[in-house]
Amino acid sequence: MKKMVWGAMCLFGLLGCSASINDYQNTRPIFNVFSYFEGDVTAWGMLQDRSGKQTRRFTVDIKGTVANDTLTLEEDFVFDDGEIQRRVWMITQQPDGTYTGRADDVVGEAKGVALGNTLHWQYVLRVPVENTTYDITFNDWMYLQDDKHLFNTAKMTKWGFSVGTVTLFFEKQN
């Protein structure tokens, strides 16, 4: 009986550990997604496999333009092995304050919500690997540090299992 109670406590403890966007409602500075990404932003980051081993590093030059309720992000990636990728996001702020986004390699629509200094952003990315592609679910958390710096961690999963993590640091340029 003690083992069952202990197991249940551990399970409830794990379930209670996941972050909620509401945890950030009183954090500052307020993360205005359109304001932060309008203009030029530079980012650098890394990919880690599910064991935590770093597998790739990269830099990203981002050009953001805002027109009405849409933010267009032109992202140019350069990986440490010389690979170059480009992704163009079209992000729309919805009347309820949430965000939706589309890009050529995103399956369906990305969805996000910002509260306080945080944006929680979720989507499925079609990732080419050798002669095939994989649909990988990204669970992004972005945290605004100040008016120039932003941190991002993204957990990657396939069929509910962890396949890795992406960590990014952004710096808004003048």
C-alpha positions in Angstrom: 0.0 0.0 0.0 2.8 2.4 0.9 4.3 1.8 -2.6 1.0 2.7 -4.3 0.6 5.9 -2.3 4.3 6.9 -2.9 3.8 6.2 -6.7 0.6 8.3 -6.8 2.4 11.1 -5.0 5.3 11.0 -7.5 2.9 11.0 -10.4 0.9 14.0 -9.1 4.1 15.8 -8.3 5.3 15.4 -11.8 2.0 16.5 -13.3 2.0 19.5 -11.1 5.4 20.6 -12.3 4.5 21.7 -15.8 4.5 25.5 -16.3 1.4 27.4 -17.2 1.4 30.7 -19.1 -0.6 32.1 -16.1 2.5 31.7 -14.0 3.9 34.7 -15.8 1.0 37.2 -15.7 2.8 39.5 -13.2 6.3 39.3 -14.7 8.0 42.3 -16.3 8.9 43.7 -18.7 5.7 43.0 -20.8 6.6 41.0 -23.9 5.0 42.8 -26.9 5.8 40.2 -29.6 5.3 42.6 -32.6 7.4 45.4 -31.0 10.3 43.1 -30.1 10.6 41.4 -33.5 9.9 44.5 -35.7 13.3 45.4 -37.2 16.5 43.4 -37.0 17.1 40.7 -34.4 20.1 38.4 -34.2 19.9 35.0 -32.5 22.2 32.1 -31.8 21.4 28.7 -30.4 22.0 25.0 -30.2 20.2 21.7 -30.7 20.5 18.9 -28.2 19.4 15.4 -28.6 17.2 13.7 -26.0 20.2 12.8 -23.8 21.3 16.4 -23.7 24.2 16.1 -26.0 24.7 19.1 -28.2 24.3 18.1 -31.9 24.3 21.4 -33.8 24.9 25.1 -33.3 23.5 27.9 -35.4 23.0 31.7 -35.8 19.9 33.4 -37.2 19.4 36.8 -38.7 15.8 37.9 -38.4 14.1 40.8 -40.2 10.6 41.6 -38.9 8.0 43.8 -40.5 4.6 44.7 -39.2 1.6 45.5 -41.3 -1.8 45.9 -39.6 -2.3 42.8 -37.5 0.5 40.7 -39.1 4.1 40.3 -38.3 6.3 38.8 -41.0 9.6 37.3 -39.8 12.3 36.4 -42.3 14.7 34.1 -40.6 18.0 33.1 -42.2 19.8 30.3 -40.4 23.5 29.3 -40.7 24.4 26.1 -39.0 27.9 25.1 -37.8 28.2 22.5 -40.6 27.6 25.2 -43.2 23.9 24.3 -43.9 21.7 27.3 -44.7 18.0 27.4 -44.1 15.3 30.1 -44.5 11.9 30.3 -42.8 9.4 33.0 -43.3 6.7 33.3 -40.6 3.4 35.1 -41.0 2.2 35.8 -37.5 -1.2 37.3 -36.7 -2.5 38.7 -33.5 -6.1 37.5 -32.9 -8.8 39.7 -31.4 -8.5 37.7 -28.1 -4.8 38.6 -27.9 -3.5 35.2 -28.9 -1.3 34.6 -31.9 -1.4 32.3 -34.9 1.4 31.7 -37.3 2.2 30.0 -40.6 5.4 29.1 -42.4 6.1 26.8 -45.3 7.6 24.0 -43.2 5.0 24.3 -40.4 2.2 21.7 -40.5 -1.1 23.5 -40.0 -1.1 26.5 -37.8 1.2 27.6 -34.9 -0.6 28.9 -31.8 0.6 31.1 -29.0 -0.3 33.3 -26.1 1.8 36.0 -24.4 1.4 37.0 -20.8 3.8 39.1 -18.8 7.3 38.7 -20.1 6.5 35.3 -21.7 5.2 33.8 -24.9 4.2 30.2 -25.1 4.2 29.1 -28.7 3.3 25.6 -30.1 3.6 24.1 -33.6 4.5 21.1 -35.7 7.6 21.5 -37.9 8.3 19.3 -40.9 12.0 18.5 -40.5 14.0 16.9 -43.4 16.4 14.2 -42.3 18.4 12.4 -45.0 15.9 11.0 -47.5 12.7 11.5 -45.4 10.9 14.1 -43.2 9.6 14.0 -39.7 6.8 16.0 -38.2 8.2 17.2 -34.9 6.1 19.0 -32.2 7.7 22.1 -30.8 6.7 23.5 -27.4 8.4 26.9 -27.2 8.7 29.2 -24.2 10.2 32.6 -24.8 11.1 34.9 -21.9 11.8 38.6 -22.4 14.8 39.7 -20.2 14.8 43.4 -21.1 14.1 45.5 -24.2 17.0 43.9 -26.2 17.3 40.3 -24.9 15.1 37.3 -25.2 15.6 33.6 -24.1 13.9 30.7 -25.8 13.7 27.0 -24.9 11.8 24.6 -27.1 11.1 21.0 -26.2 10.8 18.8 -29.3 8.7 15.6 -29.3 7.5 12.9 -31.7 4.5 10.7 -30.7 4.7 12.3 -27.3 8.4 11.2 -26.7 11.2 13.7 -26.2 13.6 13.9 -29.2 15.5 17.0 -28.1 15.7 20.6 -27.1 16.5 23.9 -28.9 17.9 26.7 -26.9 18.1 30.2 -28.4 19.3 33.6 -27.3 17.9 36.7 -29.2 19.3 40.2 -29.3 17.4 43.1 -30.8 19.6 45.3 -32.9 19.5 49.1 -33.0 
